Amino acid sequence: MASTSAPQASSPEALSTMTDSKSAIIDRSLHDRLSLPFGTRLVLALTLATTSGFALGTAHGGQMAGLRFRAENAHRLPTSEVGWFLYHKSKNYNAMLGGVKEGFRMGVRLGFWGGLFFWTEEGIDRSEEDGTRDFLSTTVAALSTAGAFSAWNRFPLPTAARTAKMGLKAGLAFGLIQDALGLLRGRKLGYVEFIKRAVGTGQKDSPAQVSSQPG
């Protein structure tokens, strides 16, 4: 009578490989900003920037198109009820068309500059020899993007300075927020570890210094 063979247990090598791969995935997710790989962050940033730009551009473009239509037709206002109906219908059509056009333009612009910022931030992160990913890289990326934006639009010096100041504030705030979220998820930061070592060294030296003092 044939005996039923017991299921083969997984080999120690296979279990070790699976454990190492899971640990590598966890370490990589903790090391990445916002615990997301760069590709995912870039797609999310482009989507958010493009959507926000389209919404803002549609609102602004529709308003400006409506005002432009009123200015162009101020000398020939309708005099009948039907005329006013057609006037407002044409005005709404022009406002909608102008809003959609401006929305697409603004969405593309914001998507481009947002993507440039995230590409610059990732490039600075990868250029660090120790793999440091902290608010300094984000701040430098924001300042670089602000400088490129000012140069592209040929801003005068006072306007470029204000743009750089806004980029500095935004980059510093966004970088610190990323660092805070990373700390909550267990990611180690260079400057935080340095502060911990400095504080720990001071606490360890204090009892020795007290005991070495003459009584």
N, CA, C and O of each residue as an XYZ file, in Angstrom:
860
protein
N       0.857     -1.191      0.000
C       0.000      0.000      0.000
C       0.884      1.228      0.000
O       1.773      1.347      0.843
N       0.656      2.157     -0.939
C       1.521      3.329     -1.091
C       1.308      4.271      0.068
O       0.179      4.568      0.459
N       2.394      4.725      0.595
C       2.315      5.667      1.723
C       2.240      7.089      1.203
O       2.867      7.443      0.204
N       1.454      7.901      1.908
C       1.307      9.307      1.516
C       2.501     10.094      2.025
O       2.795     10.091      3.220
N       3.184     10.764      1.117
C       4.386     11.511      1.500
C       4.000     12.817      2.161
O       3.068     13.482      1.708
N       4.683     13.195      3.208
C       4.427     14.453      3.916
C       4.913     15.613      3.072
O       5.882     15.465      2.327
N       4.253     16.785      3.170
C       4.692     17.943      2.397
C       6.090     18.364      2.802
O       6.421     18.435      3.985
N       6.889     18.636      1.811
C       8.271     19.001      2.050
C       8.338     20.376      2.702
O       7.671     21.315      2.268
N       9.129     20.481      3.724
C       9.313     21.766      4.397
C      10.230     22.648      3.566
O      11.106     22.170      2.845
N      10.011     23.895      3.682
C      10.846     24.836      2.946
C      12.268     24.764      3.471
O      12.495     24.613      4.672
N      13.209     24.872      2.571
C      14.604     24.799      2.966
C      15.015     26.060      3.706
O      14.425     27.118      3.485
N      16.008     25.976      4.576
C      16.474     27.174      5.293
C      16.967     28.265      4.350
O      16.820     29.452      4.640
N      17.563     27.860      3.201
C      18.047     28.862      2.260
C      16.896     29.667      1.673
O      17.006     30.883      1.517
N      15.767     28.982      1.339
C      14.618     29.685      0.771
C      14.004     30.636      1.787
O      13.647     31.767      1.459
N      13.884     30.158      3.043
C      13.331     31.029      4.081
C      14.221     32.237      4.317
O      13.730     33.347      4.521
N      15.536     32.017      4.290
C      16.463     33.133      4.488
C      16.368     34.144      3.358
O      16.442     35.351      3.587
N      16.200     33.640      2.122
C      16.078     34.541      0.977
C      14.811     35.376      1.064
O      14.830     36.578      0.799
N      13.695     34.724      1.443
C      12.437     35.453      1.580
C      12.528     36.510      2.676
O      12.036     37.627      2.512
N      13.157     36.154      3.793
C      13.300     37.112      4.894
C      14.164     38.291      4.484
O      13.852     39.439      4.803
N      15.268     38.002      3.766
C      16.151     39.086      3.327
C      15.456     40.013      2.347
O      15.634     41.230      2.407
N      14.650     39.437      1.430
C      13.952     40.272      0.453
C      12.917     41.161      1.127
O      12.767     42.329      0.769
N      12.190     40.596      2.120
C      11.217     41.410      2.841
C      11.905     42.518      3.624
O      11.418     43.648      3.670
N      13.037     42.193      4.240
C      13.771     43.210      4.996
C      14.286     44.304      4.078
O      14.287     45.480      4.442
N      14.731     43.909      2.866
C      15.222     44.908      1.917
C      14.110     45.838      1.469
O      14.321     47.041      1.317
N      12.912     45.276      1.256
C      11.775     46.107      0.847
C      11.402     47.089      1.950
O      11.140     48.262      1.685
N      11.380     46.596      3.203
C      11.038     47.469      4.324
C      12.084     48.561      4.498
O      11.741     49.724      4.711
N      13.383     48.185      4.405
C      14.441     49.179      4.557
C      14.371     50.219      3.446
O      14.569     51.409      3.688
N      14.087     49.763      2.224
C      14.015     50.703      1.107
C      12.835     51.642      1.267
O      12.953     52.830      0.969
N      11.691     51.134      1.734
C      10.529     51.993      1.923
C      10.764     52.999      3.039
O      10.290     54.132      2.959
N      11.495     52.595      4.087
C      11.812     53.531      5.157
C      12.820     54.569      4.699
O      12.772     55.717      5.141
N      13.731     54.181      3.819
C      14.765     55.100      3.358
C      14.201     56.127      2.391
O      14.675     57.263      2.356
N      13.201     55.754      1.608
C      12.618     56.679      0.634
C      11.845     57.781      1.343
O      11.344     57.600      2.453
N      11.760     58.924      0.677
C      10.984     60.034      1.218
C       9.499     59.673      1.213
O       8.991     59.085      0.258
N       8.820     60.035      2.296
C       7.401     59.736      2.472
C       7.121     58.237      2.396
O       5.980     57.819      2.199
N       8.185     57.424      2.555
C       8.083     55.958      2.463
C       7.510     55.515      1.125
O       6.833     54.491      1.042
N       7.783     56.287      0.081
C       7.315     55.970     -1.267
C       8.498     56.013     -2.220
O       9.349     56.893     -2.093
N       8.579     55.084     -3.177
C       9.649     55.149     -4.172
C       9.522     56.400     -5.026
O       8.455     57.008     -5.112
N      10.632     56.773     -5.656
C      10.658     58.030     -6.400
C       9.630     58.056     -7.521
O       8.996     59.086     -7.747
N       9.454     56.953     -8.222
C       8.484     56.927     -9.314
C       7.073     57.221     -8.840
O       6.334     57.965     -9.486
N       6.701     56.635     -7.710
C       5.361     56.887     -7.167
C       5.213     58.333     -6.727
O       4.192     58.967     -6.993
N       6.242     58.860     -6.046
C       6.185     60.257     -5.611
C       6.085     61.202     -6.796
O       5.349     62.187     -6.747
N       6.824     60.906     -7.863
C       6.803     61.779     -9.032
C       5.429     61.777     -9.692
O       4.916     62.832    -10.066
N       4.834     60.599     -9.835
C       3.500     60.519    -10.445
C       2.475     61.269     -9.600
O       1.650     62.010    -10.135
N       2.528     61.078     -8.276
C       1.593     61.784     -7.398
C       1.800     63.294     -7.470
O       0.833     64.056     -7.493
N       3.056     63.722     -7.507
C       3.339     65.159     -7.571
C       2.857     65.757     -8.886
O       2.257     66.832     -8.895
N       3.113     65.073     -9.990
C       2.657     65.571    -11.289
C       1.138     65.627    -11.351
O       0.567     66.584    -11.875
N       0.488     64.605    -10.816
C      -0.979     64.594    -10.823
C      -1.544     65.736     -9.995
O      -2.456     66.437    -10.432
N      -0.995     65.923     -8.791
C      -1.486     66.991     -7.917
C      -1.213     68.365     -8.516
O      -2.086     69.232     -8.503
N       0.002     68.570     -9.044
C       0.348     69.873     -9.612
C      -0.486     70.175    -10.852
O      -0.974     71.293    -11.017
N      -0.651     69.186    -11.720
C      -1.426     69.410    -12.941
C      -2.894     69.670    -12.623
O      -3.512     70.558    -13.211
N      -3.447     68.900    -11.699
C      -4.852     69.099    -11.328
C      -5.071     70.462    -10.685
O      -6.032     71.159    -11.008
N      -4.175     70.841     -9.773
C      -4.293     72.153     -9.131
C      -4.141     73.273    -10.149
O      -4.887     74.252    -10.120
N      -3.170     73.129    -11.053
C      -2.990     74.146    -12.081
C      -4.182     74.263    -13.004
O      -4.564     75.366    -13.396
N      -4.773     73.130    -13.353
C      -5.949     73.173    -14.222
C      -7.112     73.866    -13.524
O      -7.818     74.665    -14.139
N      -7.317     73.561    -12.231
C      -8.420     74.190    -11.493
C      -8.209     75.694    -11.362
O      -9.130     76.476    -11.599
N      -6.999     76.098    -10.986
C      -6.717     77.528    -10.841
C      -6.786     78.242    -12.184
O      -7.344     79.335    -12.286
N      -6.217     77.622    -13.211
C      -6.241     78.242    -14.530
C      -7.639     78.357    -15.100
O      -7.963     79.346    -15.758
N      -8.470     77.356    -14.857
C      -9.848     77.419    -15.349
C     -10.618     78.555    -14.691
O     -11.339     79.293    -15.363
N     -10.466     78.696    -13.372
C     -11.168     79.775    -12.667
C     -10.682     81.145    -13.129
O     -11.485     82.032    -13.417
N      -9.370     81.309    -13.196
C      -8.823     82.612    -13.597
C      -9.095     82.902    -15.069
O      -9.484     84.012    -15.430
N      -8.885     81.892    -15.917
C      -9.101     82.096    -17.345
C     -10.546     82.377    -17.685
O     -10.826     83.205    -18.551
N     -11.478     81.696    -17.014
C     -12.892     81.966    -17.255
C     -13.288     83.370    -16.850
O     -14.057     84.025    -17.554
N     -12.775     83.839    -15.728
C     -13.087     85.196    -15.279
C     -12.527     86.238    -16.242
O     -13.217     87.194    -16.596
N     -11.281     86.056    -16.665
C     -10.671     87.021    -17.579
C     -11.348     87.004    -18.941
O     -11.516     88.054    -19.561
N     -11.740     85.817    -19.417
C     -12.427     85.742    -20.705
C     -13.784     86.430    -20.639
O     -14.191     87.088    -21.597
N     -14.494     86.285    -19.508
C     -15.771     86.978    -19.351
C     -15.609     88.485    -19.340
O     -16.396     89.196    -19.964
N     -14.597     88.985    -18.636
C     -14.343     90.426    -18.612
C     -13.930     90.939    -19.989
O     -14.331     92.029    -20.396
N     -13.139     90.159    -20.695
C     -12.720     90.571    -22.033
C     -13.911     90.625    -22.984
O     -14.000     91.527    -23.816
N     -14.820     89.670    -22.867
C     -16.012     89.679    -23.723
C     -16.867     90.910    -23.439
O     -17.389     91.533    -24.364
N     -17.013     91.261    -22.160
C     -17.803     92.448    -21.822
C     -17.147     93.711    -22.358
O     -17.835     94.610    -22.840
N     -15.815     93.788    -22.279
C     -15.124     94.978    -22.782
C     -15.225     95.085    -24.299
O     -15.387     96.183    -24.832
N     -15.133     93.966    -24.993
C     -15.188     93.993    -26.450
C     -16.584     94.304    -26.978
O     -16.727     94.787    -28.101
N     -17.604     94.033    -26.186
C     -18.982     94.251    -26.641
C     -19.691     95.360    -25.864
O     -20.918     95.456    -25.884
N     -18.907     96.196    -25.182
C     -19.522     97.275    -24.397
C     -20.209     98.312    -25.280
O     -21.147     98.973    -24.836
N     -19.755     98.464    -26.526
C     -20.321     99.487    -27.415
C     -21.546     98.989    -28.187
O     -22.190     99.761    -28.898
N     -21.861     97.714    -28.047
C     -23.010     97.166    -28.784
C     -23.845     96.265    -27.873
O     -24.091     95.102    -28.192
N     -24.267     96.802    -26.766
C     -25.103     96.039    -25.842
C     -26.478     95.789    -26.452
O     -27.002     96.647    -27.162
N     -27.064     94.635    -26.188
C     -28.389     94.320    -26.762
C     -29.475     95.210    -26.163
O     -29.322     95.773    -25.079
N     -30.547     95.312    -26.886
C     -31.673     96.163    -26.457
C     -32.965     95.388    -26.271
O     -33.984     95.966    -25.892
N     -32.936     94.098    -26.530
C     -34.145     93.282    -26.394
C     -33.859     92.101    -25.473
O     -32.712     91.798    -25.145
N     -34.951     91.445    -25.066
C     -34.802     90.296    -24.170
C     -34.076     89.153    -24.859
O     -33.231     88.487    -24.262
N     -34.417     88.934    -26.128
C     -33.732     87.878    -26.885
C     -32.262     88.227    -27.065
O     -31.391     87.361    -26.982
N     -31.997     89.506    -27.313
C     -30.608     89.932    -27.475
C     -29.788     89.707    -26.212
O     -28.643     89.259    -26.279
N     -30.382     90.022    -25.051
C     -29.673     89.788    -23.802
C     -29.462     88.297    -23.540
O     -28.438     87.903    -22.982
N     -30.419     87.479    -23.938
C     -30.258     86.033    -23.781
C     -29.074     85.533    -24.604
O     -28.242     84.769    -24.113
N     -29.008     85.972    -25.857
C     -27.891     85.563    -26.715
C     -26.567     86.144    -26.224
O     -25.518     85.512    -26.347
N     -26.625     87.349    -25.669
C     -25.413     87.989    -25.147
C     -24.822     87.160    -24.004
O     -23.630     86.853    -24.009
N     -25.646     86.802    -23.039
C     -25.159     86.020    -21.899
C     -24.757     84.608    -22.318
O     -23.830     84.028    -21.754
N     -25.454     84.064    -23.300
C     -25.076     82.736    -23.788
C     -23.694     82.771    -24.433
O     -22.866     81.891    -24.194
N     -23.451     83.789    -25.248
C     -22.135     83.930    -25.877
C     -21.055     84.217    -24.838
O     -19.937     83.711    -24.937
N     -21.397     85.028    -23.849
C     -20.434     85.339    -22.793
C     -20.049     84.084    -22.010
O     -18.869     83.860    -21.744
N     -21.022     83.275    -21.646
C     -20.730     82.047    -20.905
C     -19.903     81.076    -21.738
O     -19.020     80.397    -21.215
N     -20.193     81.013    -23.037
C     -19.422     80.129    -23.913
C     -17.968     80.586    -23.991
O     -17.051     79.772    -23.889
N     -17.763     81.882    -24.172
C     -16.397     82.404    -24.239
C     -15.659     82.221    -22.915
O     -14.469     81.906    -22.893
N     -16.381     82.423    -21.810
C     -15.747     82.230    -20.502
C     -15.349     80.773    -20.294
O     -14.266     80.495    -19.780
N     -16.216     79.841    -20.690
C     -15.900     78.427    -20.532
C     -14.717     78.036    -21.410
O     -13.812     77.333    -20.959
N     -14.722     78.491    -22.663
C     -13.636     78.151    -23.573
C     -12.313     78.744    -23.104
O     -11.281     78.073    -23.113
N     -12.357     80.017    -22.693
C     -11.135     80.637    -22.189
C     -10.632     79.982    -20.918
O      -9.424     79.854    -20.718
N     -11.558     79.563    -20.048
C     -11.153     78.894    -18.818
C     -10.490     77.554    -19.077
O      -9.492     77.224    -18.435
N     -11.027     76.777    -20.005
C     -10.438     75.477    -20.312
C      -9.048     75.644    -20.917
O      -8.121     74.917    -20.559
N      -8.901     76.600    -21.834
C      -7.583     76.829    -22.446
C      -6.555     77.241    -21.400
O      -5.450     76.700    -21.359
N      -6.924     78.200    -20.554
C      -5.992     78.644    -19.520
C      -5.733     77.550    -18.495
O      -4.635     77.461    -17.947
N      -6.739     76.713    -18.229
C      -6.550     75.603    -17.307
C      -5.515     74.610    -17.810
O      -4.670     74.154    -17.040
N      -5.570     74.270    -19.088
C      -4.571     73.363    -19.647
C      -3.184     73.988    -19.620
O      -2.208     73.311    -19.296
N      -3.083     75.270    -19.955
C      -1.773     75.924    -19.935
C      -1.195     75.963    -18.523
O      -0.023     75.650    -18.313
N      -2.028     76.350    -17.561
C      -1.548     76.420    -16.186
C      -1.219     75.038    -15.637
O      -0.250     74.885    -14.893
N      -2.008     74.033    -15.993
C      -1.728     72.679    -15.539
C      -0.400     72.157    -16.054
O       0.353     71.529    -15.310
N      -0.108     72.412    -17.322
C       1.166     71.969    -17.894
C       2.331     72.696    -17.233
O       3.357     72.087    -16.934
N       2.172     74.000    -17.006
C       3.256     74.764    -16.385
C       3.541     74.279    -14.960
O       4.693     74.031    -14.603
N       2.490     74.147    -14.156
C       2.705     73.695    -12.783
C       3.231     72.260    -12.738
O       4.068     71.930    -11.898
N       2.744     71.413    -13.634
C       3.251     70.051    -13.685
C       4.733     70.005    -14.026
O       5.482     69.216    -13.452
N       5.158     70.855    -14.965
C       6.572     70.885    -15.357
C       7.458     71.332    -14.199
O       8.449     70.674    -13.884
N       7.101     72.454    -13.563
C       7.942     72.974    -12.483
C       7.890     72.081    -11.250
O       8.894     71.935    -10.553
N       6.732     71.483    -10.971
C       6.671     70.534     -9.866
C       7.520     69.299    -10.121
O       8.220     68.824     -9.226
N       7.458     68.779    -11.345
C       8.300     67.639    -11.683
C       9.775     67.971    -11.630
O      10.582     67.147    -11.198
N      10.148     69.195    -12.076
C      11.549     69.613    -12.010
C      12.038     69.663    -10.566
O      13.168     69.272    -10.273
N      11.187     70.144     -9.673
C      11.574     70.195     -8.256
C      11.843     68.794     -7.712
O      12.857     68.578     -7.049
N      10.954     67.845     -7.981
C      11.140     66.498     -7.438
C      12.329     65.793     -8.087
O      13.030     65.031     -7.422
N      12.565     66.038     -9.381
C      13.743     65.467    -10.029
C      15.019     66.022     -9.406
O      15.972     65.281     -9.162
N      15.033     67.340     -9.149
C      16.214     67.957     -8.540
C      16.448     67.425     -7.135
O      17.584     67.138     -6.756
N      15.378     67.294     -6.362
C      15.501     66.771     -5.002
C      16.063     65.356     -5.011
O      16.950     65.034     -4.221
N      15.551     64.510     -5.900
C      16.036     63.132     -5.974
C      17.485     63.091     -6.440
O      18.274     62.284     -5.948
N      17.842     63.964     -7.396
C      19.229     64.007     -7.850
C      20.185     64.400     -6.741
O      21.268     63.826     -6.626
N      19.802     65.370     -5.923
C      20.649     65.775     -4.798
C      20.753     64.646     -3.782
O      21.828     64.400     -3.235
N      19.650     63.962     -3.525
C      19.683     62.833     -2.586
C      20.642     61.748     -3.059
O      21.409     61.208     -2.262
N      20.605     61.429     -4.330
C      21.448     60.348     -4.844
C      22.908     60.763     -4.956
O      23.795     59.910     -4.981
N      23.165     62.060     -5.022
C      24.551     62.519     -5.111
C      25.263     62.478     -3.764
O      26.491     62.558     -3.710
N      24.506     62.355     -2.678
C      25.120     62.281     -1.353
C      25.801     60.927     -1.177
O      25.201     59.881     -1.426
N      27.057     60.958     -0.746
C      27.811     59.717     -0.584
C      27.243     58.836      0.524
O      27.234     57.610      0.406
N      26.767     59.463      1.604
C      26.241     58.676      2.720
C      24.754     58.390      2.593
O      24.153     57.825      3.507
N      24.140     58.779      1.451
C      22.725     58.513      1.251
C      21.804     59.347      2.103
O      20.669     58.949      2.366
N      22.279     60.509      2.544
C      21.470     61.365      3.410
C      20.271     61.916      2.649
O      20.393     62.385      1.518
N      19.115     61.849      3.294
C      17.887     62.405      2.722
C      17.215     63.226      3.819
O      16.514     62.685      4.674
N      17.439     64.537      3.782
C      16.864     65.383      4.816
C      16.395     66.689      4.203
O      16.361     66.837      2.982
N      16.031     67.641      5.065
C      15.425     68.885      4.601
C      16.395     69.755      3.818
O      15.963     70.623      3.059
N      17.708     69.543      3.983
C      18.674     70.360      3.251
C      18.568     70.117      1.746
O      18.616     71.064      0.962
N      18.426     68.866      1.343
C      18.270     68.557     -0.083
C      17.002     69.184     -0.639
O      17.006     69.709     -1.752
N      15.920     69.136      0.124
C      14.660     69.732     -0.318
C      14.783     71.240     -0.449
O      14.265     71.825     -1.400
N      15.462     71.873      0.497
C      15.632     73.327      0.448
C      16.472     73.743     -0.748
O      16.135     74.705     -1.439
N      17.566     73.025     -0.999
C      18.411     73.340     -2.159
C      17.639     73.133     -3.458
O      17.761     73.932     -4.387
N      16.847     72.065     -3.526
C      16.046     71.815     -4.728
C      15.020     72.914     -4.947
O      14.795     73.334     -6.082
N      14.392     73.387     -3.870
C      13.406     74.460     -3.995
C      14.057     75.760     -4.449
O      13.506     76.467     -5.293
N      15.228     76.082     -3.895
C      15.933     77.291     -4.321
C      16.380     77.189     -5.777
O      16.302     78.170     -6.517
N      16.842     76.020     -6.191
C      17.262     75.829     -7.586
C      16.082     75.974     -8.538
O      16.200     76.603     -9.589
N      14.948     75.392     -8.168
C      13.758     75.507     -9.009
C      13.268     76.943     -9.076
O      12.859     77.410    -10.139
N      13.306     77.653     -7.944
C      12.902     79.060     -7.939
C      13.828     79.896     -8.810
O      13.371     80.786     -9.527
N      15.131     79.614     -8.754
C      16.066     80.334     -9.608
C      15.837     80.063    -11.082
O      15.885     80.981    -11.901
N      15.587     78.796    -11.428
C      15.301     78.467    -12.827
C      14.006     79.119    -13.296
O      13.915     79.583    -14.432
N      13.000     79.155    -12.416
C      11.728     79.797    -12.762
C      11.917     81.296    -13.001
O      11.344     81.848    -13.940
N      12.707     81.950    -12.167
C      12.963     83.380    -12.342
C      13.742     83.645    -13.622
O      13.451     84.598    -14.344
N      14.738     82.797    -13.906
C      15.518     82.983    -15.128
C      14.668     82.738    -16.373
O      14.806     83.452    -17.366
N      13.789     81.731    -16.328
C      12.940     81.430    -17.480
C      11.993     82.587    -17.782
O      11.778     82.928    -18.945
N      11.432     83.186    -16.745
C      10.494     84.296    -16.928
C      11.174     85.659    -16.977
O      10.506     86.680    -17.141
N      12.510     85.683    -16.836
C      13.290     86.921    -16.909
C      12.778     87.963    -15.909
O      12.522     89.118    -16.251
N      12.643     87.509    -14.677
C      12.185     88.415    -13.628
C      13.267     89.443    -13.307
O      14.454     89.128    -13.384
N      12.879     90.656    -12.953
C      13.870     91.613    -12.444
C      14.412     91.146    -11.101
O      13.848     90.253    -10.469
N      15.502     91.752    -10.676
C      16.185     91.291     -9.466
C      15.290     91.301     -8.223
O      15.315     90.325     -7.475
N      14.501     92.352     -7.962
C      13.634     92.305     -6.770
C      12.613     91.164     -6.820
O      12.359     90.507     -5.811
N      12.031     90.935     -8.001
C      11.062     89.841     -8.127
C      11.736     88.485     -7.969
O      11.176     87.580     -7.352
N      12.945     88.341     -8.528
C      13.683     87.086     -8.370
C      14.042     86.837     -6.911
O      14.018     85.697     -6.448
N      14.375     87.910     -6.182
C      14.691     87.753     -4.757
C      13.464     87.304     -3.968
O      13.567     86.445     -3.092
N      12.306     87.882     -4.278
C      11.082     87.453     -3.594
C      10.737     86.008     -3.935
O      10.291     85.250     -3.074
N      10.947     85.628     -5.202
C      10.690     84.241     -5.595
C      11.623     83.279     -4.869
O      11.200     82.213     -4.423
N      12.897     83.663     -4.753
C      13.848     82.817     -4.024
C      13.470     82.700     -2.554
O      13.607     81.631     -1.960
N      12.996     83.795     -1.964
C      12.591     83.747     -0.556
C      11.392     82.813     -0.365
O      11.344     82.042      0.594
N      10.427     82.889     -1.284
C       9.286     81.975     -1.192
C       9.721     80.528     -1.384
O       9.235     79.631     -0.695
N      10.653     80.299     -2.336
C      11.163     78.950     -2.532
C      11.893     78.423     -1.315
O      11.779     77.246     -0.973
N      12.659     79.311     -0.648
C      13.368     78.904      0.566
C      12.390     78.495      1.661
O      12.568     77.458      2.299
N      11.365     79.301      1.878
C      10.381     78.982      2.924
C       9.622     77.695      2.599
O       9.436     76.838      3.462
N       9.183     77.570      1.332
C       8.423     76.378      0.951
C       9.283     75.123      1.033
O       8.830     74.094      1.533
N      10.521     75.200      0.546
C      11.402     74.041      0.599
C      11.752     73.632      2.012
O      11.791     72.444      2.331
N      12.009     74.631      2.875
C      12.328     74.322      4.267
C      11.141     73.669      4.972
O      11.304     72.689      5.699
N       9.946     74.222      4.752
C       8.756     73.658      5.398
C       8.472     72.244      4.896
O       8.211     71.341      5.691
N       8.522     72.051      3.571
C       8.236     70.731      3.014
C       9.287     69.718      3.435
O       8.963     68.562      3.708
N      10.547     70.143      3.491
C      11.601     69.232      3.912
C      11.463     68.803      5.358
O      11.660     67.631      5.680
N      11.126     69.744      6.240
C      10.945     69.396      7.647
C       9.728     68.491      7.849
O       9.743     67.602      8.700
N       8.679     68.722      7.064
C       7.508     67.840      7.155
C       7.879     66.419      6.732
O       7.473     65.452      7.376
N       8.651     66.293      5.651
C       9.093     64.965      5.220
C       9.961     64.303      6.285
O       9.827     63.107      6.544
N      10.854     65.082      6.903
C      11.705     64.519      7.955
C      10.875     64.055      9.148
O      11.138     62.995      9.716
N       9.875     64.846      9.526
C       9.031     64.462     10.660
C       8.273     63.170     10.370
O       8.192     62.288     11.226
N       7.718     63.059      9.166
C       7.012     61.828      8.807
C       7.968     60.647      8.745
O       7.613     59.534      9.135
N       9.189     60.888      8.253
C      10.172     59.816      8.214
C      10.572     59.338      9.599
O      10.742     58.139      9.822
N      10.724     60.277     10.536
C      11.050     59.890     11.910
C       9.940     59.053     12.534
O      10.206     58.085     13.246
N       8.703     59.430     12.263
C       7.581     58.662     12.803
C       7.550     57.244     12.249
O       7.069     56.326     12.913
N       8.059     57.062     11.036
C       8.071     55.731     10.423
C       9.371     54.976     10.694
O       9.545     53.855     10.217
N      10.276     55.577     11.450
C      11.498     54.881     11.821
C      12.693     55.173     10.951
O      13.711     54.493     11.075
N      12.613     56.165     10.066
C      13.761     56.490      9.211
C      14.771     57.301     10.002
O      14.398     58.219     10.733
N      16.047     56.969      9.861
C      17.101     57.672     10.577
C      17.573     58.868      9.758
O      17.769     58.774      8.547
N      17.750     59.988     10.443
C      18.220     61.217      9.818
C      19.582     61.574     10.393
O      19.819     61.436     11.593
N      20.475     62.035      9.520
C      21.840     62.300      9.941
C      21.938     63.325     11.054
O      22.620     63.097     12.053
N      21.258     64.457     10.890
C      21.393     65.507     11.900
C      20.699     65.118     13.208
O      21.132     65.540     14.281
N      19.632     64.322     13.136
C      18.978     63.857     14.360
C      19.882     62.883     15.111
O      20.003     62.959     16.334
N      20.521     61.963     14.373
C      21.436     61.030     15.018
C      22.627     61.759     15.621
O      23.117     61.376     16.683
N      23.096     62.807     14.950
C      24.212     63.592     15.490
C      23.820     64.270     16.800
O      24.595     64.281     17.756
N      22.611     64.834     16.840
C      22.137     65.482     18.066
C      21.990     64.453     19.186
O      22.344     64.719     20.335
N      21.462     63.268     18.838
C      21.315     62.223     19.855
C      22.674     61.812     20.417
O      22.826     61.642     21.626
N      23.669     61.652     19.524
C      25.001     61.272     19.998
C      25.602     62.360     20.876
O      26.232     62.078     21.895
N      25.395     63.622     20.460
C      25.944     64.726     21.255
C      25.294     64.792     22.628
O      25.977     64.968     23.636
N      23.981     64.651     22.666
C      23.277     64.683     23.952
C      23.652     63.478     24.802
O      23.855     63.604     26.010
N      23.743     62.312     24.171
C      24.118     61.117     24.924
C      25.519     61.206     25.482
O      25.762     60.773     26.609
N      26.456     61.765     24.711
C      27.822     61.934     25.195
C      27.873     62.888     26.375
O      28.606     62.663     27.338
N      27.087     63.956     26.293
C      27.056     64.907     27.400
C      26.497     64.295     28.659
O      26.987     64.567     29.756
N      25.466     63.464     28.516
C      24.877     62.825     29.693
C      25.824     61.802     30.309
O      25.863     61.639     31.529
N      26.595     61.107     29.453
C      27.529     60.118     29.984
C      28.716     60.779     30.672
O      29.251     60.241     31.641
N      29.130     61.940     30.177
C      30.289     62.605     30.749
C      29.977     63.303     32.067
O      30.873     63.523     32.882
N      28.714     63.650     32.279
C      28.375     64.426     33.472
C      28.701     63.687     34.768
O      29.340     64.289     35.630
N      28.305     62.416     34.971
C      28.653     61.725     36.223
C      30.148     61.596     36.427
O      30.634     61.711     37.552
N      30.893     61.355     35.336
C      32.339     61.214     35.457
C      32.974     62.519     35.899
O      33.892     62.536     36.718
N      32.466     63.620     35.339
C      33.011     64.908     35.716
C      32.715     65.216     37.176
O      33.551     65.775     37.885
N      31.505     64.843     37.620
C      31.146     65.100     39.016
C      32.013     64.275     39.957
O      32.478     64.782     40.978
N      32.236     62.995     39.620
C      33.016     62.119     40.494
C      34.483     62.487     40.524
O      35.168     62.222     41.512
N      34.987     63.108     39.432
C      36.393     63.472     39.380
C      36.704     64.731     40.154
O      37.873     65.038     40.391
N      35.665     65.480     40.561
C      35.903     66.702     41.301
C      36.367     66.360     42.719
O      35.867     65.408     43.319
N      37.313     67.122     43.254
C      37.790     66.841     44.618
C      36.710     67.089     45.644
O      35.940     68.041     45.515
N      36.637     66.244     46.665
C      35.629     66.371     47.686
C      35.972     67.463     48.697
O      35.211     67.697     49.636
